Amino acid sequence: MRTVGSSFQSQRNNFDIIRMIAASLVLISHSFPLSGHSYEPFAHLGGYETGGGFGVNAFIVISGFLICRSVERGDIEAFYRARFLRIVPALAVVTLLQVFIIGPIFTDASLTQYFSLNLRQFLNVFVFTVVPSAPTVFTDLPHGQMINGSLWTLPIEASFYVVISFLFLGKVLRPERFWVVLVLLAAGYYQLSVSGCSWSDQCGMIARNLPLYSTTRLAVFFSIGAAFWIYRDHIPLSPWIAFFALVALALAASNPGIVKDAFFFVCFSYLVIFVGCYAKVEVNWYEKLGDLSYGTYVFAWPVQQIVLSLFGLEMNPYVFAIIAFVPTVMLACASWNLVEKRALLLKR
């Protein structure tokens, strides 16, 4: 029987491409609310998520799968060093661009006032203290003073890295024990859902930049991704299962509440891992460019705000997405080749 474990080892994976598609989906999805539109096309695909939600969930599932694999190597110091080098250098670059170039150009305040209000963006380099807003910048846009709204996911994902390292040290990342983590997270999310918590009502904060509802929801996706790694030799990888997962999502779309969520958590996660592991997709030109997904994710929002400031809000959202995509990918390519790739060499 072909399993997730055997397919991952023999076929390598397509996760870099999936993450790039996910980052692009976030950019396209944001093109609607950023330009003042209430309509978002992906939200009508069963009502599960917006396009940004689909993209972020895919990121988190893949992260759970690969991070669990990484931490199981046993060198926690190397694990944290690798995570730092993957996240912080590009984040520092986008922060410098925001503070010293984008902000001063698009502020409606004096430079003295601007810098007095915006130097706290340098907290971004600590990841857990990201600052997505920039007072006095982009004030005439629908999401005014929000210079990089996409950064909200970084503290959440980084917190998962910390937790999974402790789970490893506590010997919880084992097939006979990890199911308890899945059950507890599912129960926690269920309790939040029946209590009326949602994206619009987070029901409090776990800690700074860790809203209760969204952190718990993403934790479920992350833990399912981790479970795919932990139980990799027992989970079949089959086109038939993938097909029935799609059918199940279509059928569950009409069921409101926790049943719909349960099907989405499991079926969507399976489909992400299936596409990542089933067969190697050769995209030579993309492999030559490098891994542009993270750069695309962190640069997209500020680029989109710049495009709106220059061209106005009258653009068709799809045209807006295309216009913003080009400079975003160019920045992501420069970030990968000049910053991220070189930083990752320090892991050795």
C-alpha positions in Angstrom: 0.0 0.0 0.0 1.3 3.4 -0.9 1.5 5.7 2.1 2.3 9.3 2.8 5.7 8.2 4.2 6.7 6.1 1.3 5.5 8.7 -1.3 7.3 11.5 0.5 10.6 9.6 0.5 10.4 8.3 -3.0 8.7 11.2 -4.9 10.2 14.1 -3.0 7.4 16.7 -2.8 5.7 19.7 -4.4 5.3 21.7 -1.2 7.3 24.7 -2.5 5.0 25.1 -5.4 1.9 24.6 -3.3 3.1 27.3 -0.9 3.7 29.7 -3.8 0.2 29.1 -5.1 -1.1 29.7 -1.5 0.8 33.0 -1.3 -0.5 34.0 -4.6 -4.0 33.1 -3.5 -3.6 35.4 -0.5 -2.6 38.2 -2.8 -5.6 37.7 -5.1 -8.0 37.4 -2.2 -6.7 40.6 -0.5 -7.2 42.5 -3.7 -10.9 42.6 -3.0 -11.1 44.0 0.5 -8.0 46.2 0.1 -9.7 48.0 -2.9 -13.0 48.4 -0.9 -15.0 45.5 -2.3 -17.2 43.4 0.0 -17.4 40.6 -2.6 -14.6 37.9 -2.5 -15.0 35.1 -5.0 -13.3 32.3 -3.0 -15.7 32.8 -0.1 -18.4 31.3 -2.4 -16.6 28.0 -2.8 -18.7 26.2 -0.3 -18.5 29.1 2.2 -15.5 27.5 3.9 -12.9 30.3 3.7 -11.8 33.3 1.7 -8.9 32.8 -0.8 -6.6 34.1 1.9 -8.0 31.6 4.3 -7.4 28.7 1.9 -3.9 29.9 1.4 -3.0 30.4 5.0 -4.5 27.0 6.0 -2.4 25.3 3.3 0.7 27.1 4.6 -0.1 25.9 8.1 -0.8 22.3 7.2 2.4 22.0 5.3 4.3 23.7 8.1 2.9 21.2 10.6 4.0 18.3 8.4 7.5 19.6 7.6 8.2 21.2 11.0 7.3 17.9 12.8 9.8 16.1 10.5 12.4 18.7 11.2 12.1 18.7 15.0 12.2 14.9 15.1 15.8 15.1 14.1 16.5 15.9 17.7 18.8 18.9 17.6 16.6 21.6 19.1 19.3 24.3 18.9 19.6 23.6 15.1 15.9 23.6 14.8 15.5 27.0 16.3 18.4 28.4 14.3 16.9 27.1 11.1 13.5 28.7 12.0 15.1 32.0 12.8 17.1 32.1 9.6 14.0 31.2 7.5 11.7 33.8 9.0 13.6 36.8 10.3 16.0 38.0 7.5 13.3 38.6 4.9 11.0 40.0 7.6 13.8 42.4 8.6 14.2 43.5 5.0 10.5 44.2 4.4 10.4 46.1 7.7 13.3 48.3 6.6 11.6 49.0 3.3 8.3 49.8 5.2 10.0 52.1 7.7 12.5 54.0 5.6 11.0 54.0 2.0 7.3 53.1 1.8 6.3 55.0 5.0 8.1 58.3 4.3 6.7 58.4 0.8 3.1 57.6 1.6 2.7 59.3 5.0 0.5 62.4 5.3 2.5 63.6 8.3 5.9 65.3 8.7 8.8 63.0 8.7 9.5 63.9 12.3 6.0 62.9 13.4 6.1 59.9 11.1 9.3 58.4 12.6 8.2 59.2 16.1 5.1 57.0 15.5 6.6 54.2 13.4 9.9 53.1 14.8 8.1 50.4 16.8 7.8 48.5 13.5 11.3 47.2 14.2 9.7 45.0 16.8 8.8 42.8 13.7 12.3 41.2 14.0 11.2 39.5 17.2 8.3 37.9 15.3 6.1 37.5 18.3 5.7 41.3 18.5 5.0 42.1 14.8 3.4 45.5 14.1 1.2 45.4 11.0 0.1 49.0 11.2 1.8 52.3 10.4 0.1 55.4 11.7 -0.2 58.3 9.2 0.5 55.9 6.2 -2.0 55.1 3.5 -4.7 57.0 5.4 -6.9 57.5 2.3 -7.3 53.8 1.6 -10.0 51.3 2.8 -7.4 49.7 5.1 -5.6 52.9 6.0 -2.6 52.8 8.3 -2.3 49.1 7.8 1.1 48.7 6.1 1.3 44.9 6.2 -1.8 43.1 7.4 -0.5 39.7 6.4 2.0 39.6 9.2 -0.6 38.6 11.7 0.0 34.9 11.0 3.7 34.9 11.8 3.5 35.1 15.7 0.9 32.3 15.6 3.0 30.0 13.4 6.1 30.8 15.5 4.3 29.9 18.6 3.5 26.5 17.1 7.3 26.0 16.6 7.9 26.6 20.3 5.1 24.3 21.3 6.1 21.4 19.0 9.6 21.5 20.3 8.4 21.1 23.8 6.1 18.3 22.7 9.1 16.6 21.2 11.1 17.0 24.4 8.2 15.6 26.3 8.1 12.6 24.0 4.5 13.4 22.9 5.3 13.3 19.1 4.7 9.6 19.1 1.8 7.7 17.4 0.6 6.3 20.7 0.4 9.8 22.3 -0.1 12.4 19.7 -3.8 11.6 19.2 -4.4 13.1 22.7 -3.1 16.5 21.3 -5.5 16.2 18.3 -8.5 15.4 20.6 -7.7 18.3 23.0 -7.4 20.8 20.2 -10.5 19.6 18.5 -12.4 19.8 21.8 -11.0 23.3 22.4 -12.0 24.5 19.0 -15.5 23.0 19.3 -16.0 24.7 22.6 -15.0 28.1 21.1 -17.3 27.5 18.2 -20.4 26.7 20.2 -19.6 29.7 22.5 -20.0 32.0 19.5 -16.3 32.8 18.9 -15.4 33.6 15.4 -13.1 35.7 13.2 -15.0 38.8 14.1 -15.2 37.8 17.9 -11.9 36.2 19.0 -13.2 35.8 22.6 -9.9 37.2 24.0 -6.2 36.8 23.6 -3.9 33.9 24.6 -1.0 36.4 24.6 0.1 39.4 22.5 -0.6 38.8 18.8 -2.2 35.4 19.6 -6.0 35.9 19.4 -7.8 32.9 20.9 -10.1 31.8 18.1 -7.8 32.1 15.1 -4.8 30.7 17.0 -6.9 27.7 18.0 -8.3 27.2 14.6 -4.8 27.3 12.9 -3.5 25.1 15.7 -5.9 22.4 14.6 -4.6 22.6 11.0 -1.0 22.6 12.2 -1.6 19.5 14.4 -3.3 17.7 11.5 -0.3 18.5 9.4 2.0 17.1 12.1 -0.2 14.1 12.4 0.3 13.3 8.7 4.0 13.1 9.5 3.7 11.2 12.7 1.3 8.6 11.2 2.9 8.8 7.7 3.5 5.1 7.4 -0.1 4.3 8.2 -2.0 6.9 6.1 -2.7 5.7 2.6 -2.0 8.1 -0.3 -4.7 7.4 -2.8 -6.3 9.4 -5.7 -9.6 7.7 -4.6 -9.4 9.1 -1.1 -8.5 12.5 -2.6 -11.6 12.2 -4.8 -13.9 11.3 -2.0 -12.4 14.1 0.1 -13.5 16.6 -2.6 -16.9 15.0 -2.7 -17.2 15.2 1.0 -16.3 18.9 1.0 -19.0 19.5 -1.7 -21.6 17.7 0.4 -20.6 19.2 3.7 -20.8 22.8 2.3 -24.5 22.9 3.0 -24.1 21.8 6.7 -23.5 24.7 9.0 -21.4 24.7 12.1 -19.0 22.3 13.5 -19.8 19.4 11.1 -18.8 21.5 8.2 -15.6 22.6 10.0 -14.7 19.0 10.8 -14.9 17.9 7.2 -12.9 21.0 6.1 -10.1 20.4 8.6 -9.6 16.8 7.6 -10.5 16.8 3.9 -8.7 20.0 3.0 -5.6 18.9 4.9 -5.6 15.5 3.2 -5.8 17.2 -0.2 -2.8 19.5 0.6 -0.7 16.5 1.7 -1.9 14.4 -1.2 -0.9 17.0 -3.8 2.4 17.6 -2.0 3.4 13.9 -1.9 1.7 11.9 -4.6 3.8 12.7 -7.6 6.7 15.0 -8.4 5.7 17.9 -10.6 8.6 19.2 -12.6 8.5 23.0 -12.9 12.1 23.7 -13.8 11.8 27.4 -14.4 10.3 27.9 -10.9 13.0 25.8 -9.3 15.6 28.1 -10.9 14.0 31.1 -9.4 14.0 29.7 -5.9 11.5 29.4 -3.1 9.5 32.7 -3.5 6.5 31.8 -1.4 7.5 33.5 1.9 8.8 36.6 0.1 5.6 36.8 -1.9 3.6 36.5 1.3 5.4 39.3 3.3 5.8 41.7 0.4 2.4 41.4 -1.2 0.3 43.6 1.2 2.6 46.7 1.1 3.0 46.4 -2.6 -0.8 46.3 -3.0 -1.3 49.3 -0.8 1.3 51.2 -3.0 -0.5 50.2 -6.2 -3.8 51.4 -4.8 -2.2 54.7 -3.8 -0.8 55.2 -7.2 -3.6 54.0 -9.4 -6.7 54.6 -7.3 -9.6 52.4 -6.1 -11.4 52.2 -9.4 -9.5 49.3 -10.7 -11.0 45.9 -11.3 -9.8 43.7 -8.4 -8.5 41.1 -10.8 -6.5 43.7 -12.8 -5.3 45.1 -9.4 -4.1 41.6 -8.4 -2.1 41.2 -11.7 -0.5 44.6 -11.4 0.5 44.0 -7.8 1.7 40.5 -8.5 4.5 41.4 -10.8 6.5 43.7 -8.4 5.7 41.4 -5.5 7.3 38.5 -7.2 10.2 40.6 -8.3 10.8 41.6 -4.7 10.3 38.0 -3.5 12.9 36.8 -6.1 15.4 39.5 -4.9 14.7 38.6 -1.3 15.3 34.9 -1.9 18.5 35.3 -3.9 20.1 38.1 -2.0 18.8 37.5 1.6 16.9 34.3 2.4 19.1 31.8 0.5 22.3 33.3 1.9 20.9 33.3 5.4 19.9 29.7 5.2 23.5 28.8 4.4 24.3 29.8 8.0 22.4 26.8 9.2 25.5 24.8 8.5 
